[in-house]
């Protein structure tokens, strides 16, 4: 058995600087098969920073306070999730969630299987510097702790 207080979990934010507070609770608990991240998002902040998918993991988001606007799929359908609501994304389904309101958001990102993402199974939709349009990119973390993207169409790579 493991027990932690959320306030005691170390904050580990995205290298993209897209949220003020992310606490990887699953790391603190030592889970192996379940990911659990607590977030606090100020207006215009995001859970992830961009449209992406995990081919190896389904994700569920629970909004405790505030509301989150999710963009879903490559066509970016908009779905509003309000306090007390949850939304599920199956493996391979593109999504991103933003606080587009005027008040802070508190919520959870939950995923399974796996306590952490398999970086070989993550794709992000970003502007390709060679193709000149948004395309899916393989996504990893490089040695400097920054996101590295490689276009699935042309193979061009860059880091942020």
C-alpha positions as CSV (number, residue, x, y, z in Angstrom):
1,X,0.0,0.0,0.0
2,X,1.2,3.5,-0.8
3,X,-0.4,6.8,0.3
4,X,0.5,10.4,-0.6
5,X,-1.0,13.8,-0.1
6,X,-1.4,15.7,-3.4
7,X,0.4,18.8,-1.8
8,X,3.4,16.6,-1.1
9,X,3.8,15.4,-4.7
10,X,6.6,17.2,-6.6
11,X,5.4,19.4,-9.5
12,X,6.7,18.3,-12.9
13,X,5.4,20.5,-15.7
14,X,5.7,20.0,-19.4
15,X,8.8,21.4,-21.1
16,X,6.5,23.3,-23.4
17,X,5.4,25.5,-20.4
18,X,1.7,25.0,-21.2
19,X,0.4,24.6,-17.6
20,X,1.2,26.0,-14.2
21,X,0.9,22.8,-12.1
22,X,1.1,19.1,-13.0
23,X,1.7,16.6,-10.2
24,X,2.5,13.0,-11.4
25,X,0.7,11.2,-8.6
26,X,1.3,7.8,-10.2
27,X,5.0,8.3,-9.9
28,X,4.7,9.2,-6.2
29,X,2.6,6.1,-5.6
30,X,4.8,3.9,-7.6
31,X,2.0,2.6,-9.9
32,X,3.0,0.3,-12.8
33,X,-0.2,-0.1,-14.7
34,X,-2.1,3.2,-14.2
35,X,-1.2,6.8,-14.8
36,X,-2.6,9.6,-12.6
37,X,-1.7,13.3,-13.0
38,X,-3.3,16.1,-11.1
39,X,-3.5,19.5,-12.9
40,X,-4.3,23.1,-12.1
41,X,-4.8,25.2,-15.3
42,X,-5.0,28.9,-15.4
43,X,-6.9,30.6,-18.2
44,X,-5.4,29.7,-21.7
45,X,-3.4,26.8,-20.2
46,X,-3.5,23.2,-21.5
47,X,-3.1,19.7,-20.2
48,X,-0.7,18.9,-23.0
49,X,-0.1,21.9,-25.3
50,X,-1.3,20.4,-28.5
51,X,-3.3,17.8,-30.4
52,X,-1.8,14.3,-29.7
53,X,-2.6,10.7,-29.3
54,X,-1.3,7.7,-27.3
55,X,-1.5,4.5,-29.4
56,X,-0.8,2.4,-26.3
57,X,-3.0,4.0,-23.7
58,X,-6.6,5.2,-23.2
59,X,-7.0,8.5,-21.3
60,X,-9.8,9.8,-19.0
61,X,-10.0,13.4,-17.9
62,X,-12.0,14.4,-14.8
63,X,-12.7,18.1,-14.4
64,X,-13.2,18.9,-10.7
65,X,-13.5,22.6,-11.0
66,X,-14.0,24.9,-14.0
67,X,-14.4,23.8,-17.6
68,X,-12.1,22.4,-20.3
69,X,-12.5,22.7,-24.0
70,X,-11.2,19.6,-25.8
71,X,-10.4,19.4,-29.4
72,X,-11.0,15.9,-30.6
73,X,-9.7,14.2,-33.8
74,X,-7.8,15.5,-36.7
75,X,-10.9,17.6,-37.6
76,X,-10.7,19.2,-34.1
77,X,-14.3,18.7,-33.0
78,X,-14.9,20.8,-29.9
79,X,-16.3,19.2,-26.8
80,X,-16.8,21.2,-23.5
81,X,-16.3,19.3,-20.3
82,X,-17.5,21.0,-17.1
83,X,-17.0,20.5,-13.4
84,X,-18.2,17.1,-12.3
85,X,-17.8,15.6,-15.8
86,X,-15.4,13.1,-17.3
87,X,-14.3,12.4,-20.9
88,X,-12.6,9.3,-22.3
89,X,-10.3,8.9,-25.3
90,X,-9.5,5.5,-26.7
91,X,-5.9,4.6,-27.8
92,X,-5.1,6.3,-31.1
93,X,-7.8,9.1,-30.7
94,X,-6.3,12.6,-31.1
95,X,-7.2,15.1,-28.4
96,X,-6.0,18.2,-26.5
97,X,-7.7,20.1,-23.6
98,X,-7.5,23.8,-22.9
99,X,-8.9,26.1,-20.2
100,X,-10.6,28.7,-22.4
101,X,-12.5,30.2,-19.5
102,X,-11.8,33.1,-17.1
103,X,-11.4,30.9,-14.0
104,X,-8.9,28.3,-13.0
105,X,-9.4,24.6,-13.7
106,X,-8.6,21.7,-11.3
107,X,-8.7,18.2,-12.7
108,X,-7.1,14.8,-13.3
109,X,-5.7,13.0,-16.3
110,X,-5.8,9.3,-15.9
111,X,-4.4,6.6,-18.3
112,X,-4.1,2.9,-18.6
113,X,-2.3,0.6,-19.2
114,X,1.0,1.9,-18.0
115,X,2.0,4.4,-15.4
116,X,4.0,6.4,-18.0
117,X,3.7,6.9,-21.7
118,X,5.6,4.7,-24.1
119,X,7.2,7.5,-26.1
120,X,7.3,5.2,-29.2
121,X,3.5,5.2,-29.1
122,X,3.0,9.0,-28.9
123,X,2.2,11.3,-31.9
124,X,1.6,15.0,-31.9
125,X,0.0,17.1,-34.6
126,X,2.3,20.1,-35.3
127,X,3.3,22.3,-38.2
128,X,5.9,20.5,-40.3
129,X,8.7,22.8,-41.2
130,X,9.2,21.0,-44.5
131,X,5.7,20.0,-45.5
132,X,4.3,23.4,-44.7
133,X,1.2,22.1,-42.9
134,X,0.1,20.3,-39.8
135,X,1.0,16.7,-39.9
136,X,1.3,13.9,-37.3
137,X,4.9,13.7,-35.8
138,X,6.5,11.0,-33.7
139,X,7.2,12.6,-30.3
140,X,10.0,12.0,-27.8
141,X,11.9,13.8,-25.0
142,X,15.5,14.6,-25.9
143,X,18.6,14.6,-23.7
144,X,17.9,18.3,-22.8
145,X,14.4,17.4,-21.5
146,X,12.7,19.1,-24.5
147,X,10.2,17.6,-26.9
148,X,11.6,16.3,-30.2
149,X,9.3,15.9,-33.1
150,X,9.8,13.9,-36.4
151,X,7.3,14.3,-39.2
152,X,5.7,11.0,-40.2
153,X,5.3,12.3,-43.8
154,X,8.8,13.6,-44.7
155,X,11.1,12.7,-41.7
156,X,12.0,16.3,-40.8
157,X,12.9,16.7,-37.1
158,X,13.1,19.6,-34.7
159,X,12.9,20.3,-30.9
160,X,10.9,22.6,-28.7
